[in-house]
Amino acid sequence: MKLIVQIPCYNEEQTLPETVADIPRRIEGIDQVEILIIDDGSTDRTLAVARGIGVDHIVRNKRNLGLARNFRNGIDACLALGADIIVNTDGDNQYHGADIPKLVAPILRGEADIVIGDREPANIPHFSRTKKLLQRIGGSVVRRLAGIRVPDTVSGFRAFSREAAIRLNIVSSFSYTIETVIQAGKRQLTVQSIPVRTNPGTREPRLAKSTWDFILNSMVTMVRMYAMYQPLRVFLYVGTLLTLLGLIPVVRFTYFYLLGDGSGHIQSLILGGVLLMMGFLAYLVGLVADLIGFNRQLIEMALERVRRLELDQFGTDTALGSNPLRSEQSYETDETVCGRALSFRRQVSGVQADLLLFMDVLEHVEDDLELFRTYTEAAPGGSYALISVPAFAFLWSGHDVFLEHHRRYTLTQIETLVQRAGLRVVRGNYYFGLLFPVAIATRLGGRLLGTDHAAPKSQLRAHLPLVNSMLAALCRAELPLMRLNRLAGITAFCLARKCA
């Protein structure tokens, strides 16, 4: 039995060590306890701290995706890593990690699919009276919508069986807490609540800008989820309300009409007719939405089966915590270009290729040496590797951030990387040298004028055909001289060969 504790994090360098240290590594009935960190594009040292304290797995988002998507990525990674039980806790050390054995006990006994930690918000000292009242009201609404009893519906301290994790589909971009409760109720999953302890608050909540923003987003999530699972009932309520509102002015007009004074109240008839028509349309929309709801159920069933097939077929080889480059899962296609076979492979082991192309690849990964070495080790002896990367760090701009680059290279740097991977450098040159002065003027000039910064911003622009023709002519003119250019350019190229 394998338990993985996932911790979604965003700028939690101060509290993460204490949170991880509080997680028990030995639990009765559990053979293996592992910790997975989902770093949601943190701008502090959260990633370095996580590596330093020895967590088992790290999933990193290159930019901030929000709590719900971060949670979903964590669940997918835990399933791929073979988790039988998944526990979710927060990175701010809000929850008492020693309560994890108590949280997973109902799942181990086969009594529950999901167990939610009840913080007993009414007894938390640092919660204001307003927050406690809103928690009580919001919780009662969610319980009524979901049809299950959950005292603390927004608690993030919860455990999921593998079966429940496979069946849940997080579609919200705000928070997973309310959505998973409503989905669990509508999908007939067994949910239990267990009282858990909390630690003193270490920081203000960051999920929403304010209390009212949290309320608004929570209400939107509740309405959306309930409407998704009960569309006919929702639109029946809306249609009935509009119909009743439409009958009021119609009855008023009828009353005055029978008294012989109907000509002065035609506005009531028009208003009532419009409202009655809207009510009728709401009924029709409800019927259509209900039919779409049946299609949603079929899609959910298909998605669930696909997940099971993926996990059964590929197992932990596709885990994000392991080396994804060595996965047995491959995406293979073949083409013929100029009479030569061109193969697209995620794994190159056993492929009799004589050239591996790394065109604008290495700058996109954290460990460029590991990626390059992994592929070239699997390639046949005597094969070549052709690499292109953006050149010169001083040309860095918001466009690099937009493209999710990690770095720019000099020829010396890329050739050193090739040699460290065990390959021999055949040739290294810069290209787009004639455009290099234009790039310098654009990037450095933008910095002087304050128009170029590190914020993500694409610099791709549509140009006139004449401009494109001139740029193409410059590149063609430079091509014969490329092998002589080791001085400057926008792109660095390196051709290397693996020893036979």
C-alpha positions in Angstrom: 0.0 0.0 0.0 1.6 3.3 -1.2 0.6 6.7 0.2 1.7 9.9 -1.5 1.3 13.2 0.4 1.0 16.0 -2.2 1.7 19.6 -1.2 0.7 22.4 -3.7 3.1 25.3 -3.1 3.4 28.9 -4.2 6.2 30.9 -2.5 6.3 28.7 0.6 10.1 28.7 1.3 9.5 29.7 4.9 6.9 27.2 5.9 7.7 24.2 3.6 10.5 22.6 5.8 8.2 22.6 8.8 5.3 21.2 6.8 7.4 18.3 5.4 9.0 17.6 8.7 5.5 17.2 10.3 4.5 14.4 7.9 4.9 10.9 9.4 7.0 8.5 7.3 5.7 5.4 9.0 1.9 4.7 9.2 0.3 1.4 10.2 -1.2 -0.3 7.2 1.0 1.7 4.7 4.1 0.1 3.2 5.5 3.3 1.6 5.0 7.0 2.3 6.3 9.5 -0.2 6.0 13.3 -0.5 5.3 15.2 -3.7 5.6 18.9 -4.1 3.7 20.8 -6.9 5.5 24.1 -7.3 3.1 26.5 -8.9 5.6 28.8 -10.6 7.1 30.1 -7.3 9.3 33.2 -7.5 11.1 32.5 -4.3 13.4 29.6 -3.2 10.5 27.1 -2.8 12.0 24.7 -5.4 15.5 24.8 -4.0 14.1 24.3 -0.4 12.1 21.3 -1.6 15.2 19.7 -3.1 17.2 20.5 0.0 14.8 18.9 2.4 14.7 15.7 0.3 11.1 15.4 -0.9 10.6 12.3 -3.1 9.0 14.0 -6.1 8.7 17.5 -7.5 6.3 18.7 -10.2 7.0 22.2 -11.4 4.7 24.6 -13.3 6.7 27.1 -15.3 4.1 29.8 -14.4 1.4 30.2 -11.9 -1.7 28.1 -12.9 -3.8 28.6 -9.8 -4.7 26.2 -6.9 -7.3 24.1 -8.8 -5.0 23.3 -11.7 -2.1 22.8 -9.4 -4.1 20.3 -7.4 -5.2 18.5 -10.6 -1.6 18.2 -11.8 -0.6 16.7 -8.4 -3.4 14.1 -8.6 -2.3 13.1 -12.1 1.3 12.8 -10.9 0.4 10.7 -7.8 -1.7 8.3 -9.9 1.2 7.9 -12.4 3.5 7.2 -9.5 1.3 4.4 -8.4 -0.3 5.9 -5.3 -3.0 3.8 -3.6 -4.0 6.7 -1.3 -3.4 10.4 -1.9 -3.4 13.0 0.9 -3.5 16.7 0.0 -2.2 19.3 2.5 -1.2 22.9 2.3 2.3 24.2 2.1 1.7 26.9 4.7 1.7 24.3 7.5 -1.9 25.1 8.4 -2.7 21.4 9.1 -1.2 19.1 11.7 0.7 16.4 9.7 0.5 14.0 12.6 -3.3 13.6 11.8 -2.6 11.9 8.5 -2.8 8.4 9.9 -6.3 9.3 11.3 -7.2 10.8 7.9 -6.4 7.7 5.9 -7.8 5.2 8.4 -11.4 5.1 6.9 -9.9 4.5 3.4 -7.7 1.6 4.7 -10.7 0.0 6.4 -12.7 0.3 3.1 -15.3 2.6 4.7 -14.7 5.8 2.6 -13.5 6.9 -0.8 -12.7 10.5 0.4 -12.0 11.7 3.9 -12.0 15.4 4.6 -10.3 16.9 7.6 -12.7 18.9 9.8 -10.9 21.9 11.2 -14.0 22.8 13.3 -13.8 26.4 12.1 -16.0 27.7 14.9 -13.2 26.8 17.4 -10.3 28.3 15.4 -9.1 31.3 17.4 -7.6 33.4 14.6 -10.8 33.1 12.4 -13.0 36.3 12.7 -16.7 36.1 13.6 -17.5 37.1 10.0 -15.3 34.3 8.6 -16.9 31.8 10.9 -20.4 32.9 9.9 -19.6 32.8 6.2 -18.0 29.3 6.6 -21.2 28.0 8.3 -23.5 29.5 5.7 -21.4 28.4 2.7 -20.9 24.9 4.1 -24.6 24.4 4.5 -25.2 25.5 0.9 -22.6 23.1 -0.4 -23.9 20.3 1.7 -27.4 20.9 0.3 -26.1 21.0 -3.3 -23.9 17.9 -2.9 -26.4 15.9 -0.9 -23.8 14.7 1.6 -22.8 15.9 5.1 -19.4 17.6 5.2 -18.9 19.9 8.1 -15.9 21.7 6.7 -16.4 21.9 2.9 -13.4 24.2 2.1 -10.8 22.2 4.1 -7.8 21.4 1.9 -6.6 18.6 4.3 -8.2 15.5 2.7 -7.4 12.0 1.6 -8.5 10.2 -1.6 -8.5 6.6 -2.5 -7.0 5.7 -5.9 -10.5 4.9 -7.2 -11.9 8.3 -6.2 -8.9 10.2 -7.7 -9.4 8.5 -11.0 -13.1 9.3 -11.1 -12.9 13.0 -10.1 -12.4 15.6 -12.9 -11.4 19.1 -11.8 -12.6 21.7 -14.3 -12.6 24.8 -12.1 -9.7 27.3 -12.3 -10.3 28.7 -8.8 -10.4 26.0 -6.1 -10.8 22.3 -6.0 -12.4 22.1 -2.5 -16.0 22.9 -3.3 -15.9 21.2 -6.7 -14.6 17.8 -5.4 -17.3 17.8 -2.7 -20.2 18.4 -5.2 -18.7 15.9 -7.6 -18.3 13.3 -4.9 -21.9 13.7 -3.9 -23.2 13.5 -7.5 -21.0 10.5 -8.4 -22.1 8.5 -5.4 -18.6 8.4 -3.7 -18.6 7.8 0.0 -17.3 10.8 1.9 -16.4 11.0 5.6 -15.2 13.8 7.8 -12.6 13.4 10.6 -11.8 16.1 13.2 -8.2 17.4 12.7 -5.9 19.8 14.4 -4.6 23.0 12.9 -1.5 25.1 13.5 -1.5 28.9 14.2 -1.7 30.9 11.0 1.6 31.8 9.3 0.3 34.2 6.7 -2.8 35.7 5.2 -4.8 33.5 2.7 -3.7 34.1 -0.9 -6.4 32.2 -2.8 -8.5 35.3 -3.3 -7.9 39.1 -3.2 -10.5 39.6 -0.4 -13.2 37.8 1.5 -15.9 39.0 -0.9 -13.8 37.9 -3.9 -13.6 34.4 -2.3 -17.4 34.4 -1.8 -18.1 35.5 -5.4 -15.7 32.8 -6.9 -17.1 30.2 -4.5 -20.7 31.0 -5.5 -19.8 30.8 -9.2 -18.2 27.4 -8.6 -21.2 26.1 -6.8 -23.7 27.3 -9.4 -21.6 26.0 -12.2 -21.1 22.6 -10.7 -24.7 22.2 -9.6 -25.9 23.3 -13.1 -23.5 20.8 -14.7 -25.0 17.8 -12.7 -28.6 19.0 -12.4 -29.2 21.2 -15.5 -32.9 20.4 -15.8 -33.7 21.3 -12.2 -31.7 24.6 -12.5 -33.4 25.8 -15.6 -36.8 24.5 -14.3 -36.3 26.9 -11.3 -35.3 29.7 -13.6 -38.1 29.1 -16.0 -40.7 28.9 -13.3 -39.5 32.1 -11.7 -39.7 33.9 -15.0 -43.1 32.5 -15.7 -44.4 33.6 -12.3 -43.0 37.1 -12.8 -44.6 37.2 -16.3 -48.0 36.2 -15.0 -48.1 39.2 -12.6 -48.4 41.9 -15.3 -50.6 39.7 -17.5 -53.1 39.2 -14.6 -52.9 42.9 -13.9 -53.7 43.7 -17.6 -56.5 41.1 -17.6 -58.0 42.7 -14.5 -58.1 46.2 -16.0 -59.2 44.8 -19.3 -62.3 43.1 -17.8 -63.1 46.5 -16.1 -63.0 48.1 -19.5 -59.8 50.0 -18.9 -57.3 47.7 -20.8 -56.1 50.3 -23.3 -54.0 52.1 -20.8 -52.2 49.1 -19.5 -50.9 47.5 -22.7 -47.3 47.9 -21.3 -48.1 45.3 -18.7 -49.2 42.9 -21.4 -46.0 43.4 -23.3 -43.8 43.0 -20.2 -45.7 39.9 -19.2 -45.5 38.4 -22.7 -41.7 38.9 -22.8 -41.2 37.3 -19.4 -43.4 34.3 -20.2 -41.5 33.8 -23.5 -38.2 33.9 -21.5 -39.6 31.3 -19.1 -40.6 29.1 -22.0 -37.1 29.4 -23.5 -35.6 28.5 -20.1 -37.6 25.3 -20.1 -36.4 24.5 -23.5 -32.8 25.2 -22.6 -33.2 23.0 -19.6 -34.3 20.1 -21.8 -31.4 20.6 -24.1 -28.9 20.9 -21.2 -30.3 17.7 -19.7 -29.6 15.8 -22.9 -26.1 17.3 -23.0 -25.8 16.1 -19.4 -26.2 12.5 -20.6 -23.4 13.1 -23.1 -21.2 14.4 -20.3 -21.8 11.2 -18.3 -20.7 9.2 -21.3 -17.6 11.4 -21.8 -16.8 11.0 -18.1 -17.1 7.2 -18.4 -14.8 7.2 -21.4 -12.3 9.4 -19.7 -12.3 7.2 -16.7 -11.6 4.1 -18.8 -8.8 5.9 -20.7 -7.2 6.8 -17.4 -7.3 3.3 -16.2 -5.9 2.0 -19.5 -3.0 4.5 -19.4 -2.2 3.7 -15.8 -2.4 -0.1 -16.4 -0.4 0.0 -19.6 2.3 2.4 -18.7 2.3 2.3 -14.9 4.9 4.4 -13.1 7.0 4.7 -16.3 5.0 7.8 -17.1 5.4 9.3 -13.7 6.4 12.9 -13.6 8.7 12.2 -10.7 10.8 9.8 -12.7 12.7 10.5 -15.8 10.1 11.1 -18.5 12.6 10.6 -21.3 13.0 7.0 -20.4 9.3 6.3 -20.5 8.1 3.4 -22.6 5.3 5.6 -23.8 6.3 7.0 -27.2 4.7 9.3 -29.7 5.9 7.9 -33.0 5.3 9.2 -36.5 7.3 8.8 -39.7 7.7 10.9 -42.8 9.9 11.0 -45.9 11.8 14.2 -46.7 13.9 14.4 -49.8 13.9 10.6 -50.0 15.2 10.2 -46.5 13.3 8.7 -43.5 12.4 11.3 -40.9 11.3 9.8 -37.5 9.7 11.6 -34.6 10.4 9.7 -31.4 10.0 10.4 -27.7 12.4 7.5 -27.1 15.3 6.8 -29.6 16.5 3.5 -28.2 16.8 1.0 -31.1 16.2 3.6 -33.8 18.7 3.4 -36.6 19.0 7.1 -37.1 22.2 8.9 -38.3 21.1 12.4 -37.2 19.4 13.7 -34.1 18.0 17.2 -34.3 17.8 19.4 -31.2 16.4 22.6 -32.9 15.5 25.2 -30.3 15.1 22.5 -27.6 17.8 22.8 -24.9 16.9 26.3 -23.9 13.5 25.2 -22.8 14.5 22.6 -20.2 16.1 23.0 -16.7 18.7 20.3 -17.1 19.9 20.7 -20.7 22.9 18.4 -20.2 20.7 15.5 -18.8 18.2 15.8 -21.7 20.9 15.9 -24.3 22.9 13.0 -22.7 19.7 10.9 -22.4 18.9 11.0 -26.0 22.4 10.7 -27.4 23.2 7.7 -25.2 20.3 5.9 -26.7 21.4 6.8 -30.3 23.6 4.5 -32.4 27.3 5.0 -32.4 28.6 7.2 -35.2 25.4 9.2 -35.4 25.4 13.0 -35.5 23.5 15.6 -33.4 22.6 19.0 -34.7 21.8 21.7 -32.1 20.5 25.2 -32.5 20.0 27.5 -29.5 19.4 31.3 -29.0 22.7 33.1 -28.6 24.1 35.6 -26.1 22.6 36.3 -22.7 22.7 40.1 -23.1 20.0 39.7 -25.8 17.6 38.4 -23.2 14.2 40.0 -23.3 10.5 39.6 -22.5 10.3 37.5 -25.7 12.5 34.8 -24.1 10.2 34.8 -21.1 7.2 34.5 -23.4 8.8 31.5 -25.1 9.7 30.0 -21.7 13.4 30.0 -22.3 15.7 29.2 -19.4 18.9 30.6 -20.9 20.8 31.8 -24.0 24.2 30.3 -25.0 27.5 31.3 -26.5 29.3 28.8 -28.8 31.7 28.0 -26.1 28.9 27.1 -23.7 27.1 24.8 -26.1 30.3 23.1 -27.3 31.2 22.5 -23.7 27.8 20.9 -23.0 28.3 18.6 -26.1 31.7 17.5 -24.8 30.5 16.8 -21.3 27.8 14.6 -22.9 30.6 12.5 -24.4 30.3 13.7 -28.0 32.9 15.2 -30.3 32.3 18.7 -31.7 32.5 18.7 -35.5 31.7 22.3 -36.1 30.2 25.3 -34.3 29.1 28.6 -35.9 26.7 31.5 -35.4 24.0 32.3 -37.9 21.9 35.5 -38.6 25.1 37.5 -38.1 23.9 40.2 -40.5 20.8 40.7 -38.4 22.8 40.7 -35.2 23.3 44.6 -35.1 19.5 44.9 -35.6 18.9 42.6 -32.6 21.3 44.6 -30.5 19.7 47.9 -31.4 16.3 46.5 -30.7 17.0 44.9 -27.4 19.5 47.3 -25.9 17.6 50.3 -27.3 14.4 49.1 -25.8 16.1 48.8 -22.4 17.4 52.4 -22.6 14.0 53.6 -23.5 12.3 51.5 -20.8 10.1 49.6 -23.4 11.8 46.2 -23.0 11.6 44.3 -19.7 11.5 40.8 -18.3 7.7 40.5 -18.5 6.4 37.8 -20.9 5.7 39.5 -24.2 5.9 38.2 -27.8 8.0 40.2 -30.2 6.6 38.4 -33.3 5.2 40.9 -35.7 3.7 40.8 -39.2 5.8 42.6 -41.7 5.3 43.9 -45.2 6.2 41.4 -48.0 9.1 43.8 -49.0 10.6 43.6 -45.5 10.3 39.8 -45.4 12.0 39.6 -48.9 14.9 41.7 -47.7 15.4 39.7 -44.6 15.3 36.4 -46.6 17.8 37.8 -49.0 20.2 38.7 -46.2 20.0 35.2 -44.7 20.6 33.6 -48.1 23.6 35.9 -48.7 25.0 34.9 -45.3 24.5 31.2 -45.6 27.7 30.5 -47.7 29.8 32.4 -45.1 28.2 30.7 -42.0 31.0 28.2 -41.5 33.4 31.1 -41.0 31.3 32.9 -38.4 32.4 32.2 -34.9 32.0 35.8 -33.8 28.4 36.8 -33.5 24.8 35.9 -34.5 21.3 35.5 -33.1 21.4 31.7 -33.2 24.3 29.3 -32.3 24.6 26.1 -34.2 26.7 23.0 -33.2 27.2 19.8 -35.1 28.5 16.9 -32.9 29.2 13.2 -33.5 28.9 10.2 -31.2 31.9 7.9 -31.1 31.3 4.7 -33.0 
